[in-house]
């Protein structure tokens, strides 16, 4: 049986007034659709026609990456078919029969937008591009991107291949929960084998935000004539991870920088649990010298806070009703979670403050005798 105590923590938050944030000039965004969200909470900090249906072009590859990371083995050898090697558009320059590791294929997809690599990965994992695209669509909708439908893994034009800025922001925020996702999309340069050539492939990330913007850590560019210039960019500062999306933009770099600057002024990180804080006690059964054991936070928890958030965060402390000795100092006993509107945005383990030895057999028997005598005196005296 486990007990769950819910504590509202609005008291530790403070209101950030417009004056405290500084004056923010209105944005002049050229993109037809745009949005900025905070990744952990999903809070929208800026939006423009964010729910309009748009062609995503190569930002599609964010979903390709997520699906491949969750389905694939990064050490698998992936071999390019004729269909993969002759795929139109941007390329990793794969030849028919050429093989790379799954991980290298994914770097090729995200750094230089290799359409050929997306086909090779799709065929390897699902047997065909349409089958893989269905897996992408299913996963997107499981994430909550319900206005998204994929027909291919590259983002090449198709009337039935579409999303929204809001959906793509959700998809990308989900990606940042996967450690390899962040590693891949934030890599500036990658050297990998090039079969049949005298030198390796030397790939440079096409996402210029990695060089232009302080804290930038991904994610993907895109362009087709139908989609226009598209960019999903991400940046992390002081523990706050933002996702910005622009679709069909005349100045996608300028738009994205302006949107991120604007949004970082609206939000800040706030420590809500300090490492070492005593947050709960638990009853110890058969402990030699302790009946109650303090539990402390193993790590600190920092949350993203904006001006109207003070009532939206709660903590949930989850520990057993009792624990049996022996207990080692630092042993995990429970967990505390921080929720934003019932969505988990942070957590840490609750661990034992002290070691507790188990009572000897004699002491356990003597305690049982004492309990029995006490019971008899109360009930039969």
FILO-135254 format. One record per atom (N, C-alpha, C, CB): y, z, x; residue in one letter. Coordinates in pm, whole numbers, plus 50000, padded with zeros to 5 digits. Atoms other than C-alpha are relative to their C-alpha. Glycine has a CB too. Example, Ala and Ser with C-alpha at 12.3 -4.5 7.8 and 13.67 -1.06 7.14 Angstrom:
498815000050089a;495505078051230a;501205000050090a;500035012549901a;498814999449918s;498945071451367s;501095007349923s;500464985850041s;
END
This chain:
498815000050086x;500005000050000x;501235000050088x;500015012349903x;498805000949918x;503344990250148x;501215002549914x;500104986350071x;498764997350074x;506765002450043x;501084990550047x;500445014750018x;498895008949966x;509764979350031x;501295006149951x;499794985949940x;498714994250036x;513244994150039x;501064989450018x;500325012650084x;498955010149993x;516154971049960x;501345007150009x;499964990549877x;498724993649977x;519564981050091x;501094989550006x;499985008450130x;498885009449993x;522784962550023x;500875003650119x;500835000249869x;499304997449874x;524754958650343x;501404994250000x;499214994350116x;498665005850006x;528014944950219x;501025008750072x;500424998149856x;499044990949939x;529694975750361x;500264996850146x;499535014149987x;499795002749858x;529164963650716x;500744987050022x;498684999750072x;499295012649987x;530804930350647x;501475002349970x;499414989349906x;498594998950032x;534504924950635x;500524986649957x;500805005350120x;499445012350053x;536594899550455x;500854993250106x;500835002849875x;499195007949907x;538014872050671x;501044992649917x;499124990050084x;498945006150079x;541344862250525x;500404986750060x;501215009249991x;499505012549943x;542904827850565x;500905002250120x;500744992149895x;499134997249887x;545474843650793x;499205003150124x;500925011649968x;500844996549886x;542704857751013x;499344987850059x;498955010349960x;500665012149953x;541034823751034x;500974990150062x;499254993349887x;499015009549952x;544264806051112x;500194988849902x;499604994650135x;499715010950093x;545904778150923x;499134988050034x;501504996150004x;500885011549981x;543574748450873x;500594988049929x;498575003149949x;499425012150058x;545024714050820x;498954992849917x;500564990750109x;500965007850080x;543424692450549x;499344989350087x;500714993549879x;500735009849922x;540754669350686x;500254985949948x;498505003149997x;499895014250033x;541224631750694x;498734993350052x;501304993550060x;501315004949959x;537594620350707x;499804985949949x;498875009349950x;500165014050040x;536904582950705x;498644997149939x;500224991150118x;501355002450050x;533214586550613x;500004999549847x;499045010950049x;500155000850146x;532214576650261x;499365012749944x;499174987749960x;500644987450037x;529984607550243x;499945009050122x;498574997549942x;500014990849886x;530124638650458x;499725014249952x;501344999550076x;500234985950031x;529084675050470x;499855007750130x;498735001849911x;500334990649894x;528954705050703x;499385012249936x;501265003850084x;500624987750048x;526554733850645x;499725009250117x;498704996949923x;500514990349904x;525634765550828x;498484999949984x;500615014549978x;501435003150009x;521954760750913x;499165011249941x;499494996650137x;500864989050044x;520514795350846x;500145002749850x;500325012750078x;499764996650140x;522124801650507x;500054987749910x;501305007749987x;499785012050082x;522664765650392x;501384999549938x;498974999249892x;498664999250059x;526254775350308x;500804987450033x;500745012650049x;499205012149982x;528464744650257x;501415004050040x;500014991549871x;498684996949949x;531654746650462x;501004988749979x;499925003350147x;499175011550032x;532974711650393x;499104989449939x;500754994550127x;500785011050056x;531814682650177x;500924989449940x;499035005349894x;499315011450061x;532934648550058x;498924990549948x;500974992850103x;500995008850062x;530774628949814x;498615002450058x;500394985250018x;501214996549925x;527844647549967x;498714997049924x;500025014550035x;501195002650079x;525444639949682x;499874985349958x;499995008649878x;500115014350026x;526064602449668x;498834994150077x;501314992750037x;501135006449932x;523044580949749x;500514990750109x;499134992249899x;499605008149885x;523354564650093x;498774995350077x;500955007950092x;501025004349905x;521284544550338x;500185008150128x;500104984650029x;499854991249884x;520554567350635x;499924993250135x;498985010549994x;500215006949872x;519844540850903x;499115008550090x;501364996950070x;500914993149907x;518364557051215x;500065015249994x;500304995650139x;500094985550021x;519224592451109x;498705003549928x;501225005249918x;501364998650054x;515924587250925x;499075006550102x;499444986349959x;500914995549895x;514294595151259x;499965015150014x;500394993850132x;500074985350004x;515164632051213x;498785004349920x;501305006049939x;501174996850082x;512544632850938x;498724995250067x;500134993949861x;501155004949923x;510184611951152x;499595010450103x;500334986550070x;500274990049898x;510494637851428x;499375012549938x;501285003750074x;500534987950065x;509914667451194x;498554997949959x;500855003749878x;501355002750048x;506834651451039x;499024999150116x;499964987149918x;500875001449884x;505374642351379x;499785013450070x;500594990050097x;500164986949936x;506034677051525x;499035008849923x;501365007050012x;500854991350081x;504264693951235x;498584994649986x;500625001949863x;501325006050016x;501354669351213x;499274997550132x;500124987149926x;500595005749880x;500794657951569x;499715010050110x;500894989750054x;500264992849875x;499424670551898x;500864993350107x;498464999850039x;499045005949905x;502104665652164x;499314993950122x;501015010550046x;500735005649886x;499424657652424x;499184987849962x;499095010550059x;500725012050042x;497864629852217x;500524987750074x;500114998049848x;499595012949944x;497884595252374x;500214990449884x;498924994550102x;499645009050109x;499644571152138x;500134985950058x;501345004549930x;500025013749949x;499034533952187x;500744990749905x;498554995250020x;499205009250081x;501434507252065x;499174988149956x;501244995350079x;500665011850055x;499954480851836x;500924987950015x;499625002349851x;499165011950001x;501214445151813x;501165001949903x;499184987549962x;498954997750099x;503134455351499x;501095009050056x;499425006149872x;499024991049941x;504794483851689x;500854992750104x;499305012250065x;499295006249888x;505704462851993x;500964988949955x;499004994250099x;499145010950049x;507314435451779x;500975004749892x;499154988749944x;499074994750100x;509354458751555x;501434996450038x;499855015349987x;498635004249974x;512944446851522x;500915011950026x;500544991749884x;498984989849981x;516044465951618x;499885007450132x;499945009849887x;499974992249877x;516584492851880x;498585003350047x;500805013049981x;501365000149948x;513604497152111x;499825008950121x;499614986050036x;500434993249879x;511764517652368x;499344990150095x;499025011649966x;500565011049922x;510504484052504x;498495001650023x;500714999150133x;501464998749992x;506844491152429x;499364986149995x;499475008949885x;500815012150008x;504334463552493x;498705003149927x;499724994250141x;501274998050071x;501164458452290x;498965006050095x;499494986649940x;501014993349919x;498484481852421x;500545010750092x;499264990050080x;499414989849913x;500934503852611x;499855013849937x;501494997050028x;500234986450049x;500274541252583x;500985009950062x;498565004350029x;499194988649956x;502494571752608x;499505012449927x;501534997649972x;500314987750073x;502024608052514x;500835000549872x;500265012550087x;499244998250123x;503104617852166x;501395005650031x;499255009449903x;498714993949968x;505864639152318x;500984989850057x;499825011550100x;499115010249945x;507254610252522x;500444990049893x;499324992650115x;499625008950110x;507164587852214x;501145006149919x;498784997249909x;498974993450080x;509254613652029x;501345000450073x;499565014249962x;498765001049922x;511794615052311x;500584986049989x;499755003750149x;499525013850012x;512004577252294x;500594997049864x;498874990450027x;499475001850136x;512574578751919x;501395006149987x;499055006349897x;498764992750024x;515384604051937x;501104996950100x;499715014750001x;498955002549901x;517204594952259x;500544985749992x;499465002650140x;499535013950002x;517304556852239x;499644993049870x;499424992450117x;500225005250135x;516294552551874x;498924989149995x;501294994649945x;501045010149991x;513084533751952x;499264997549870x;499035003950104x;500705003550123x;511994516851630x;498524997150026x;500664987849934x;501395002949966x;508834504851806x;499195012950012x;499924992050130x;500694987249985x;507934540951890x;499745006749866x;500805009350090x;500234994050133x;508364551751527x;498794993849933x;501244998549911x;501165006650059x;505794525851422x;498725004750069x;500144984650011x;501174995349926x;503354536351696x;499605014049956x;500284999950151x;500274986250043x;503674573051594x;499485000149857x;501275008850011x;500445000550140x;503334565051222x;498564995249989x;500934991049919x;501365005350006x;500214544351277x;498995009850059x;499914986650073x;500894990349936x;498704570751505x;499695011849907x;500635005150130x;500174987950081x;499224599351260x;499524997349858x;501305007549995x;500325002450141x;498804582850920x;499284986849975x;501275000349918x;500705012650017x;497194549050979x;500894988149972x;499035001349891x;499065010750031x;500194528950861x;501385005949980x;499564992149875x;498634995650022x;503964530650827x;500215004749856x;500974988850034x;499804995250138x;503924532750443x;499375013649974x;499434989949902x;500654987050021x;501434561550451x;500795011250067x;498564999750054x;499194989949930x;503544580150707x;501315002349927x;500274995650146x;498754998550075x;506714573450508x;499815008649877x;500554986249961x;500274991550115x;505084589550207x;499925014650041x;498714995749930x;500044986449947x;504364620350417x;501415005150029x;499145000750127x;498614996349975x;508024620450523x;500715003749871x;500734988450069x;499364997350129x;509154618750162x;499515013149941x;499744988549902x;500574987650053x;506784646350057x;500585012250070x;498474999950013x;499474988749924x;508004668950336x;501485002249969x;499804997850150x;498584998750032x;511664661650263x;500195007249867x;500674986249996x;499864993850131x;511214671449901x;499525014550002x;499234992249894x;500424986149984x;509324702950003x;501115008450062x;498735000850086x;498864993249939x;512364712150212x;501115002349898x;500544992050119x;498954999050101x;514564707449905x;500904987849996x;500845012050026x;499245012550001x;515864672349977x;499444991049890x;499934992850140x;500625006150118x;515054660349627x;500604986549962x;500115009249885x;499385012950029x;517314629749631x;499784990250116x;501515001749972x;500335007749882x;515604613849930x;498684992749980x;499945009150124x;501255007650003x;512984586449954x;499954990850122x;499874991749868x;500185008149880x;511644569850269x;498934989449977x;499625008950120x;501025010650004x;509794536750296x;499554996050140x;500544987949926x;500415002949862x;509594534950675x;500415011750090x;500644986750051x;499764989049905x;509804556950985x;501184997550092x;498785002450082x;498935003849907x;512684538851157x;501405000649940x;499754986250051x;498695000950063x;515514535950905x;500474985849981x;501005007550080x;499645014050025x;515474497950888x;500294998149851x;498884990550046x;499515001250138x;517134485650566x;498894997549898x;501004988949991x;500895001750115x;515214488650239x;500715006449882x;498575006650025x;499284995050116x;516674493049892x;499445013249950x;499984989749889x;500634987650044x;514194521149826x;499955010750109x;498604997149953x;499954990549889x;514964539350152x;501395006349999x;499694992950139x;498684994250022x;517784563750082x;499955015250010x;500554995849863x;499844985550000x;519074599350102x;501425003049958x;499675006150141x;498614995850018x;522314619050061x;500425008150121x;500185008349868x;499524991749889x;524514636950311x;499495014349986x;501534999950007x;500464986350023x;523554670150151x;498525001450034x;500255004249855x;501434999449969x;519834662250175x;499754999250150x;499254988749927x;500225001449856x;520064651050536x;500405012550076x;500774988050054x;499624987349938x;521864683250626x;498895010349983x;501325005249940x;501124990850023x;519034703450467x;498834996750092x;499554999549853x;501125004349915x;516424683050652x;500245004050145x;499804984749989x;499694996949860x;518174687650986x;499995015050025x;501364994150037x;500044985549985x;518674724950934x;498575004950009x;500725006849883x;501424996549992x;514934727650873x;499474996750139x;499174992649891x;500485003949868x;514304708951196x;500325010250107x;500584986850038x;499614990449898x;516184734951397x;499185012849996x;501465003349986x;500954988950001x;513554760351294x;498794997250089x;499555002949857x;501125004149916x;511064740951509x;500474999450145x;499414986349955x;499474999249863x;511524749551880x;500084986550071x;499155009350081x;499985012749930x;510604714852012x;501054990449944x;498644993549993x;498975008550060x;513004698251768x;501315001750075x;500195003449849x;498734997449933x;516034714951924x;499964995250145x;500345014949995x;500145004249861x;514724707952274x;500174984850013x;498645004250055x;499985014649992x;514244670752207x;501384994449967x;498964993949906x;498755006350044x;517444663152018x;501205003950085x;500275003549855x;498884995949914x;519644681752268x;499844995150144x;500135015149999x;500245005149865x;518154664452576x;500924988150028x;498524996050017x;499065010749964x;520714642352750x;499314988550072x;501115005650086x;500675010349922x;518364623552983x;498535003550011x;500634998650139x;501454998049989x;514594618753000x;499404988550079x;499355001249860x;500725010049923x;512484600753257x;498535000649961x;500175002350154x;501395000650044x;509044589153145x;499334987650057x;499915000249847x;500715011549943x;506344564653254x;500374986849932x;498505002249991x;499795013550054x;506764527153210x;498874991250052x;501424994150041x;501215007249961x;503424509853217x;500314985550037x;498975000449886x;499815013749956x;503414477353415x;501304997650073x;499934991049885x;498725001549928x;506834483553570x;499975007950130x;501185004849911x;499964993349871x;507684494553922x;500875012550000x;500494990450105x;499154988250011x;510054521353801x;499795006249862x;501514996550024x;500184993650130x;509944546953516x;501144996749905x;499895015250017x;498915000750097x;511954546053197x;500975011550028x;499465000649853x;498964989849985x;515234564853238x;500884999349875x;500844998050133x;499355000650131x;516544573052890x;501205009449996x;499015003649889x;498824991750023x;520034585752808x;500255001049850x;501254994250073x;499794997650143x;520764601052469x;501224992349950x;500165015049972x;498905007750057x;522914578352252x;501005008649922x;499444989349910x;499124991150074x;524454608552080x;501105005450093x;499195011749936x;498904996449909x;527804611252261x;500565014049972x;501124989849988x;499524986550029x;528544644552090x;499495010050103x;499575004249859x;500544990949898x;526354661052354x;500945001150119x;498634995250046x;499024999849892x;529084652452606x;501425003149949x;500004986650073x;498654998950054x;532114653352375x;500355013849946x;500194989949892x;499694988250081x;531754686352192x;499375012650058x;499544998049856x;500454987149948x;531474722152316x;498995006249904x;501195009550022x;501034993950082x;528224736952186x;499094990049931x;500625008849898x;500825010150068x;526764703952065x;498555000950046x;500554985950028x;501434999249966x;522954704752049x;499144990649915x;499515014349982x;500765010350074x;521814672951864x;500914993949895x;498715005949933x;501405002750026x;520884654651640x;499704984950007x;499605005649863x;500395014149998x;520904616151573x;501124991049948x;498734997849918x;499095010550045x;523074585151545x;499244989949914x;500664992950121x;500635010650077x;522444555551314x;501004989249963x;499345005649876x;499145010950047x;523804521451222x;499164988449949x;500934995350113x;500395013350047x;522914491751007x;501224994649925x;498705000549907x;498885005950072x;525244467550834x;500145006049862x;499834984849990x;499954994350135x;524314481950496x;500405014850001x;498654998449932x;499744985649996x;524504518450601x;501355003550061x;498925007050079x;498814996649925x;527564516550823x;499665009550113x;501065006249908x;500214990749889x;528044541051108x;499675013849946x;501245000650092x;500504987150048x;526094573051053x;499785009350118x;498694998149919x;500234990249894x;525874604851255x;499675013549937x;501245001250092x;500304985950027x;524124637951209x;500225007350131x;498525002049945x;499704992649878x;525584661751464x;499835014949973x;501434996950051x;500214985650013x;524904698151532x;500655007050118x;498495003449993x;499384992249893x;526654724951733x;499765014849972x;501534996950011x;500254985550012x;526004761651801x;500985007450088x;498555003650039x;499064991549929x;528634787051898x;499845014349954x;501454995249980x;500074985650031x;528274824951915x;498965003049894x;501365005149953x;501094997350094x;525004823851724x;500104992949868x;499925014449976x;499835007450126x;526324801551444x;499624985450023x;501485001149948x;500475013749989x;524474768451404x;500524991849883x;498454999450005x;499475008850104x;526344741251214x;499334986450007x;501534998650015x;500525013650014x;525024707851089x;501074991849930x;498644999749921x;499005008950060x;527504679651020x;499384986249980x;501294999150089x;500535013250033x;526614646650851x;501164991149956x;498915000849889x;499085010250051x;528764615650815x;499224987149977x;501194997550099x;500635012850034x;527514584150641x;501094989749972x;499065001549877x;499085011250018x;529324550650648x;501415004050041x;499984995249853x;498744995049945x;532114562850873x;500664989450087x;499765012950081x;499265008949911x;534824542151039x;500165006150139x;501384996949942x;499814993149872x;535264568351314x;499075012250003x;501515004450021x;500994989350019x;532074588651320x;500155011350102x;498604994350008x;499834989449902x;532794607551642x;501205008849963x;500204994150141x;498804992550039x;536324617551534x;499765008049873x;501194990549981x;500304993050125x;535144626251184x;499175012650027x;499254990849902x;500924988949975x;532344648251315x;500675011450077x;498784995150078x;499294989749924x;534534666551567x;500975007549910x;500754993850120x;499044993550090x;537204673251305x;499295009249901x;500824989549924x;500744991950097x;534624685851055x;499425012650063x;498874991849937x;500554988249932x;532964708951306x;501105009850037x;499224995850125x;498874991049969x;536304722751426x;500455007649877x;501184992050059x;499584993950127x;537334729251067x;499015010849958x;500124989249889x;501024990950052x;534044746150982x;499825012250088x;498684992849985x;500114988249914x;533864768651288x;501145009949975x;499994995850146x;498924990950035x;537214782951176x;499715007949873x;501294992349984x;500294993550127x;535664792850843x;498915010750012x;499584989749899x;501204991749991x;532724812750979x;499905006250138x;498724991849969x;500174993549871x;531814837151254x;498695007849997x;501205009350034x;501234992049993x;528804856851375x;500355014849992x;499224997050130x;499784985750020x;528514893351278x;498715007550029x;500495002949855x;501204991849979x;525984917851430x;499795009149880x;500125008450130x;500284991850117x;524304935051137x;498955010650029x;499544991449885x;500974990249952x;521424952851312x;500084999950152x;498554996849950x;499954998849855x;521704965651667x;498625003350054x;501025010850043x;501254996649936x;518734966651899x;499955015050025x;499824992250132x;500164985649981x;517415002451905x;500445008449882x;500765004250118x;499624992450120x;518855012651565x;498765006149933x;500764990949899x;501074993550077x;516625038251389x;500234996549853x;499995015650022x;499815005150136x;516095022551047x;499055006049898x;499854985150000x;501004994950094x;513105040450896x;499165010550070x;499114988449945x;501034991049949x;510615068850938x;498724997749921x;500465015149992x;501285002050067x;506935068050852x;499135012350026x;499294987050050x;500914988649989x;504365095450789x;498834996550091x;499505004449862x;501115002149908x;501725099151062x;498835008849958x;500425003150145x;501224992950038x;498185108950964x;499205003350126x;499154991649900x;500834995349888x;496125129551213x;500734999250133x;498734992050007x;499254999749875x;498925130651470x;499925013750065x;501464996249976x;500164987449927x;498625157051741x;501235008749988x;499704997350145x;498794991849999x;502255168051745x;501144994349918x;500475001750141x;498955005750083x;504175146151499x;499444996849862x;500594987350065x;500385003550136x;504015142951122x;500824988349949x;500165012049906x;499115011050040x;506895118351094x;500444992750127x;501245005449920x;499695008249882x;507615089551331x;501214991349972x;498794991350040x;498865009250017x;511045072351368x;499624985850044x;501225005050081x;500225014049966x;511005034351377x;501354993750034x;499304992449883x;498745006149960x;513665014051557x;499884984750005x;500445005450137x;499945014649997x;514764977651559x;499694995050140x;501394994949953x;500395005349870x;513074958451839x;501094991050059x;498694992349990x;498935008949958x;515894932751854x;501185001349905x;499524985250006x;498855000650088x;519384928851715x;499924987949908x;501284999750081x;499925011250094x;520104906051420x;501474996749978x;499285003349864x;498645004850020x;523294885351400x;500004990149884x;500574993450130x;499945008850115x;524324867851079x;501324992349998x;499825007949871x;498765007650015x;526884840651001x;500765004649875x;499704984949991x;499224994250108x;529684854550785x;501274992049977x;500345014750030x;498715005950035x;532544837950601x;500675008949897x;499844985449947x;499154991050076x;535254851950378x;499455005249869x;501244993349972x;500454995750131x;533364853850048x;498535004050000x;500234989149900x;501434997149987x;529954864950176x;499645014749978x;499534995950135x;500274985749987x;530284902550155x;498955005349902x;501265007649981x;500994995050094x;528044906549848x;498704992550002x;500554999749865x;501145009050005x;525434880649937x;498895003350098x;500454986250025x;501014996449902x;523534897350222x;499315013049961x;500615001250139x;500784987850022x;520764923050177x;499005001450112x;499294999949862x;501124997949907x;518144938850400x;498795004849922x;500385010350110x;501274995350056x;514514944450312x;499205006350113x;499204988349932x;500794992749900x;512604970850511x;498585001049948x;500605014150029x;501395000550042x;508844966350494x;499145007750099x;499524985449987x;500864991749915x;506684994350639x;498905006249913x;500825011150073x;501044993350078x;503425011150535x;500465013849954x;498705001250083x;499704986350046x;503515043750343x;499645010350107x;499245003149869x;500424990849894x;501685060050635x;499254992150106x;499115011649944x;500765006249891x;500125051650971x;499085010550058x;500954994350109x;500984991149940x;497115066551145x;500185000850150x;498584995349967x;499984998049855x;497305081551493x;498674995050058x;500255015150037x;498904999549903x;497065072551773x;500974988249984x;499455000050142x;498955010250002x;500345052851796x;500614999350139x;501095003249892x;499365001849870x;501785038252116x;501504997649983x;499354988250077x;498575002750002x;505505038752187x;500244984950010x;500725007550116x;499735014350001x;506875004052109x;499044991949915x;499974994850139x;500975007150086x;503964995251878x;500694995449872x;498805009149966x;499425005350123x;504974972951586x;499365006849879x;499824984749992x;500484992950120x;504714992051259x;500454992949872x;500515014450001x;499485006850118x;506824971451016x;501014989450040x;500635010049903x;499025010549977x;509634946450984x;501205002249910x;499394986149977x;498815000450084x;513184944050858x;500494985549995x;501125009650054x;499515013550020x;514474911250712x;501415000549944x;499064992149908x;498665001650056x;518044900750641x;499984987649912x;501094998950112x;500015010950097x;518454878850332x;501414996049961x;499215004149876x;498765005250056x;521294856550218x;499634993249869x;500724989950100x;500345005250132x;521064850249844x;498494998049988x;500734986949973x;501474999550006x;517334858949869x;499304990550096x;499564997049861x;500605008649898x;516774834650160x;500075007350134x;500724986250008x;500034993049873x;515674849750491x;500834992750105x;498575001650048x;499165005949895x;518244843950765x;499865007250133x;501455000249957x;500214992749876x;517124869051025x;498985011149980x;501315005750052x;500984989350010x;514464894951103x;499745006050137x;498694994949938x;500464993849877x;513184919051364x;498895009949967x;501165007050075x;501074990350020x;510154941251409x;500565014250005x;498894998250105x;499754985749989x;510314978751352x;498875006050082x;500115006949859x;501024995149907x;508524996451635x;500115015150016x;500144993150137x;500094985449987x;507445032051709x;500925005150110x;498555004350030x;499074994149904x;510045053451882x;499275008050107x;501005009049929x;500764991349910x;507405076052043x;498514996949988x;500275015049968x;501465000250008x;503725077352122x;499535012449926x;499354999250141x;500584988750073x;501625099651898x;498494999950025x;500314999249844x;501434998949975x;498185111352011x;499285004349873x;499715009950114x;500834995950113x;495355116451766x;499565014450020x;498784990649984x;500504986349993x;494365152051685x;498575000250049x;500105006949863x;501404998349962x;491165164851841x;499165002449875x;499835011650100x;500894997950114x;488125167451613x;500115014249949x;498564996850039x;499894986050041x;488435205351614x;501265002349917x;499995009350123x;498754998050072x;492085204351508x;499994993149865x;501174994950082x;500095007050127x;491315178751238x;499195008249901x;499384986150018x;500844991650088x;488555201051099x;500765012649958x;498685004050071x;499244987950031x;490785231951123x;501104997149897x;500615005950129x;498985003750097x;493575213450934x;499384998249861x;500704987050043x;500685002050127x;491065204150664x;499665013449937x;498734991650018x;500324986650051x;489945240450634x;501265006849946x;499365008750110x;498744994050045x;493545252150610x;500464994149868x;501094998250107x;499605006550125x;494275226650340x;499135004849885x;499904984850013x;500894995550106x;491205237650143x;500315014249959x;498554999050045x;499654986150031x;492105274550172x;501315000649921x;500125008350131x;498715000250070x;495665267450065x;499834995649856x;500994990850072x;500255004950137x;494425247749763x;499345010749915x;499134987350004x;500714989750077x;492065275849659x;500915011549965x;498805005150078x;499084988950027x;494745302349691x;500984996549887x;500775003750127x;499055004050103x;497115282149474x;499364999249862x;500624986550036x;500615003050128x;494615274549204x;499055010649947x;499294987250011x;501004990650047x;492195303649192x;500395014550026x;498684997150065x;499604986149972x;494145334249307x;500315007249868x;501245000450096x;
END
